[in-house]
Amino acid sequence: MGPLLILLGLAALLFGLGNLIRPLGRMRVGTRRQAGLVVVGSLVLMIVGAALIPDGNATETEAGGEATTTGIVSVTSTTVAATTSISIAATATTVSLPSIPEADVVFAPPGPGPSGDPGAAPPAGGEMATVTSITDGDTLDVSLAGGGPDTVRLIGTNSPEPGECFADESSRTLSTLIPVGTEVAMTVDVSDRDQYDRLLRYLWLGGMSVNEEMVRRGAAISRRYPPDTTMAARLDQAQAEAQDRQLGLWEPDACGPDAGAEIVLTMIEADAPGDDNENLNAEYVQLSNRGDIAVDMTGWVLKDESASHRFEFPAGFTLGAGAGLTIFTGCGPDSATSLHWCNVGGAVWNNDGDTAFLLDHNGNIVHSLPTMAPTTTTPAAATTLAPISGGGGDDCDPSYPDVCIPPPPPDLDCGDIQPRRFRVVGSDPHGFDGEGDGIGCES
């Protein structure tokens, strides 16, 4: 039927065009206005005909044992040139997964895996509820079994805020796992509700942990909310696996071309002496440009795990090749080696555990660093280090790049060095790194 309508439309189009040039009075078309109506009708006829042509591009793939269909409607384009220069613009409709690496994993239907089996029974004692709407990647509305509506916040996770990199994809992932109308089980940890009166819950689709699966797919980060930390280790492991696979928001170009910069976070001083809120400039983050070129950091962001703490680098700020930078929480004069957040609301970094994220101008995660990284599993580049204070000068031993320590003599020990904990590379002439793990004076 489609090809026939296209042929009829083409014939009508030629007839109408001829009458636009010179009305012949045939078939009651005696004016250019009438000829124009014929042309418009012919275009509609051809578009309808094109839409009726079956699509040959639909493909079916297997992912995780589940058949998924990605239908891509072909582009139809017809152009007719005449003295009136009338053409039909190309029309296209595409129904496909977003263009992100391993989208078939991030947006795959729920299935058995490390997070559990959705076909198994939910944990005993779980409260049943029905999903009524998805707010974002960590918040949803439900209808409680035998009760009214309520809002749920997923324990142990945090998803990007609306407008941030990967926020829409995070919401879509949660909607894929538990679409509106899905019955889920909810279990509590210690706290019943948060400060916004939202239920704090672990969600279960059968025997599958929805909280864990969101983190495992790279659609949310693992975040500890004491005292609700029963599944914290499990969620941390899921995040480590997502980072290793560069899934979801951990993909270097998840939200646009990555900056191609070698800038890393090297230290977080989260616990300032005394009251953190009254000693803001003793709380700081350090980073280093380990690349060979200077980097314009306009539009870059430093943030913590929360939804409220965001530091945007000043327009035009450039970090030189090999240079270090300290970002203080409090106010003060800025320079090429120090910037000030001036967070008047108080301290930023949680003493009981937090994570710093460095985002490029497109919102991609360039580097992340936890405040309480275990020294047994964290490489030296991501360990809490001493502030950079003149390391690398002519009178500084190159074995200690983060602090200025002269080569022997004199004979120095850790009691002579402030502050403690710094990187050790090379020969370590003072013997600061007794454990041989690349960190000096760590005990």
N, C-alpha and C positions, 0 to 999 in steps of 0.2 A: 504493500500500500504506500509506503514511504516514497519509493522511487517514482511511482505514478503521480503522486501529488507534486513532487518536484518538477516533473516534466510538464504537468498542466500549469503549474505556477510560472515556469519559464516561458511557456507559450503566451500566457496572459501578460507577462512582463514585456515581452517583445511587442505585443499588440498595443499595450498601453504606451510604451515608449514611442512607437510610431505615431500614435495619435497626439502625444505631447508635442511632437514636432509639427504635425499638420493634421488637425482633426478631420476624419473622413466621413463621420456620420454613420459609420457602420455599427451594428449591434447597439444602437442608441447612444453611442459615444460621439457626441457632436461638439463638445467643448473641451478645453484643456483641463478644466476642473474635473470633469468626468473621467478624462484619461488618467489624471493623477490618482483618483480613487481606484481605478483598475490596477495601477502600478502598486499602490499600497496593499491591495487585496492579494496581488500575486506574490508579494514578498511574504505576507503572512502564510500563504499556502505553502510556499517553499520551506519556511522555517518549521511548520508543522510536519511536513514530509520528512525533513531531516531528523526531527526528534523521534520519528517512528522507525528509523533505521536501527536494527538491533546493534548493540555495542559488542564488539569482538575483543575488547581489551580487559574484560573482567578476569581476574586471576584468583585462584584459591591456593592458599598456602597452609602448611601445617606448622603450628607453633605450640610446643609443650603438649602435644597430643590432642590439641583442640583445633578444629578447622576454622579458619578465619577467612573472610572474603573481603578483598579490597577492590571495589568497583571504581573504575576511572572512566567517566563518560567522555567519549571522543569529542574532539573539537570539530565543529562543522563550520565551514566557511564557504560562502558563495559570493562571487564578485562579478557584476555585470557592468561593463564599461559602455557608455553611449555618449551622445552629444550632451546629455544632461548630467553626466558624471555621477549616476546613481549606483551605489554599491551596498551590499549587505555585509555588515561587519561580522567578524568571526564571533561566535558565541561559544562559551566553554563552561562546563560545570565539572568540578573535580571533587570526588569524595574519597579521601585517603587519610592515612595517619599523618600527623605532623612530621616535618622533615627533621627528625633528630635521630642520632645514632641509636640503634637497637630499639626503635619505637615499638617493634613487635613484642619486646619484653616489657617495656615500661607501661604500655597500654594493653597488654594481653589480658584476656579474661582470667578470672581466678582459677587456679588449678593446684593440685597437690605439689608440695615443695617444702623447703626448709622452714617456712612460716607456718606449716600445718596443712591439713587436708580439709578443704571446704565441704567435702562430702561426709566427714566424720561428725561425731556428736560434739556439741560445744562443751566447754568446761562446766562441771557441776556447779549449781548455785547461781548461774548467770541469769540476769534479768532480761527478758525478751522485749524487743522493741522493733518498730518498723520505720525504716528511713523515709522521711517526708521531703527533705531537701538537703542539698549540699551547699554549704557556705563557702568553704575553701578546702585546702588539703588537710586541715586538722580540726575542722569544726563542721557540725551538721545538726540538723533538726530531726527529731524522731517523735513517734507516737508510742508512748509506753503501753505495754500490754495491761489492760485493766486500769489505765490512767489517762492523763491528758498529754498534750504536747510538751516537749522540753528540748533544750539545746545541750549538745554533748561536745566536750573538748577531749580529743584523744590524748591520753597520758603518754609522756615520754617522747613526743615528737613535736616538731615545729616545721611548718611549711612556709614558703615565701609569701610575703604580704601582697595584696592586690597591687598591681602596677610594677612589681619587682620581677626580675628574671625568673622564669619557670613557674610563676603563680598560676597561670591558666592551665598549664600542663599538670600541675599538682592536683588541682581541682578535678581535672578530667580523669586522672588516675584513680582518685577516690570514687568518682562516679562510676568508673568501670568495674571496680571491685564490689561496690555495694550500691547499685542503682536505686533510684527512688522506688519504693515498694518492697525492697529487700528486707527480710526479717533477720535481725542480728541478735546475738547475745551480748550482754554487757556485764563486765565484772569490775569491782572497785578495788583500789589499793588501800591507802590509808585515808586520804581526804575524800569527802563526798562532793564538794563543789569548790570552784575557784572564786576569786574576788568579783567576778562578773556574774556569779550565780549560775554558771554552767556546770553540768554534771561532768566530773572527771572520771573517765572510764577507759578500760581496755575493751575494744570491740572484737567480736569473733564471728566470722562467717563459717558456720559449722565448727570445725576444729582449727581453722586458719586464723592467726592473729592479724587483723587488719592493720593495727599499729605497726607491727613488724614488717608487714609486706610493703607498706608505704615507704618505709626507710630502705628496705632491701631493693626496691625499684628505683631509688634515687629521687623519689618524689617528695621526700621530707627528710629532715635531719633528726638524728637522735639527740634529745636534750633531757637532762636530768632535772626533775622538779621535786626536790626533797619535800616531804618524806616519801613521795610516791615513786620509789625506785626499784620495785620488785623485778621488773623486766629490763632494767637499765643495761646490764651486761649483754643480754640477748640483743637489744636494740643497737648497742655499740658495735657488736659483731656484724650485724646486718649492714650497718653503715660502712664499716671497713671493707666489706665485700663489694658494696656499691661503688665505693671510691676506687677500689682496685680495677673494677670493670669499667669505670668512667661512665656509669649509668645516670641518666636523667640530669639533674642539676650539677652533677660532678663531671659532665662532659666539658672539656676546655672551651668549646665554642657552642655551648647549649643555647645561648641567647644572642649569637652573632659572632663575627670573626674575633678570635681571641687576640689580645694585644701583642702576643709573641714576646713578652717581657719575662726576664728571669728575676722577679722580685719575690722575696720570701719573707715571711714573718719569722723573726728569730727569738723573740722574747716577749712575755707578758708579765709585768709586775702588777699583780692583782691585789696584793695585800699590803697597802701602805702602812707605815708605822702609825700607831694610834688609831683614831677614828678616820676611816677612809674618806668619809664625806667632808671632813674638815682638812684633809691633806691631799687634795686632788692632784697636785703636781708630783706627788710621790707614787702615783699610779700611772703607768705608762705602757706603751707597746713599742717595740722596736722592729724595724724591717730593714732589709738590705737589698740593693740592686746588684745581683751577681752576674749581670750581663756585661757585654762589652760596649754598650751604647747607652746614652742617657734616655730616660723615659719621661715623656710628658704625661703627668698623672691627672690632668684635668678631667673631672667627671668620675674619677676612681672613688671608691667608698671603703671605709673600714667599719665593720659592724660586729656586734656580738650576737648571741643566740636569740635575743629578745626581738620584739617587733618595734621597739622604740629607739634604740640607740644606733644612730647612723652618723658617721663623720665623713663629710664629702671634702676631698682635697681641694685646696684653693685653685681657681682658674689660673693656668699658666705655670703651676708648680712643676718643676722638673727635678727628678732624682738622677744624679750623675752616675755614670758607670762606676761600679765598685763602691758607691757611697752608701752610708748608713743613715737612718732617719729615726728619730724618737718622736712619738706622738703622745703628749701629756694630756691627761683628762681635764686639767684645770686651764686657767687663762694665763697669757703671757705673750711676750714678743716672739714672732716666728722668724725662722732663718732657714738656710739651705739644709740644715741638719736637725732642726726641731720645729714641730708644729704643735699647736694647742687646740684641743677639742673645745675648751671653754664650756664644758657641760655643767651649767649652773644648777641642774637638778640634783647633783650629787655624783657619787662614784658610778662607774660603768661596769667594771669587771667583777663578777661574783667571786668571793674568796673560796667558796665551797665547790667551784667548778664552773667553767665557762669555756667558750670557744671564740677565737677571733677569726673573722673571715675578711679577706682582702678581695674586693671585686674590681674588675676593670671597668672601662667606660661603658661597656655593653651589659654589665651586670654578671659576667662570667666569674666564677670562683677561680681566682688565680692561685691562692694559697689559703690554708686554714691551719690554726694552731690551738690546741687545747691548753688551758691554763694549768692543768694538773696532769701533764703527760707522764706516764710511767717511764723511768729511765731505762728499764729493761727492754722496752719495745719501741722507743722513740729514737730515731737517729739524731745525731748531734745537731744537725741543722734545724731540728724542730724541738730543741730542748730549751728550757729557761736558761738564758745566758746573762752574763753581766753587761751593763750598759757600755756602749762603745765610747771610749774616752781617750782618744789619741792613739789607738792601736795602729801599727803599721808605719810609725815615724822612724826617722833615722836612728833614734836612741831606743827604739822598741824592738824586742825580740820577735821575729816573724812567727815563732811557734805559738804566740798568743795574740791572734788578730783582733780580738775584741777589747782588749785592755792594753795599756802601755806599760809593759814590764821590761826593764832593761836586761840585757844578757849578763851572765855571770862574768866577773864579780859585779855586784855583791851576791852573797849567798842568801837567797830569800826562801821563806816558807809561806804557807797559806795564811798564817797569822799576820803577815806583812801586807797582804793584798786585800783591798776593798774596792768594789764589792766582791763577794764570792761567786763561784760558778761561772766559768768562762770556757770557751772552746780551746782545745789544745790540738795543734797540728804539727807534724814534723817531729823534731828530735826531743822536745820537752826538756831543755837543759836544766831547769829548776826542779824537775821531778814532781810537778803539781798533779799529774794524772796517774796516780798510783794504780787505779783499776784498769787503765788502758782503754777506756771507753770514749775517749775524745773530749771529756769534760774535766776541767781542773777545779780543785778545791770544792768538791761537791758534798763533802761531809764535814 
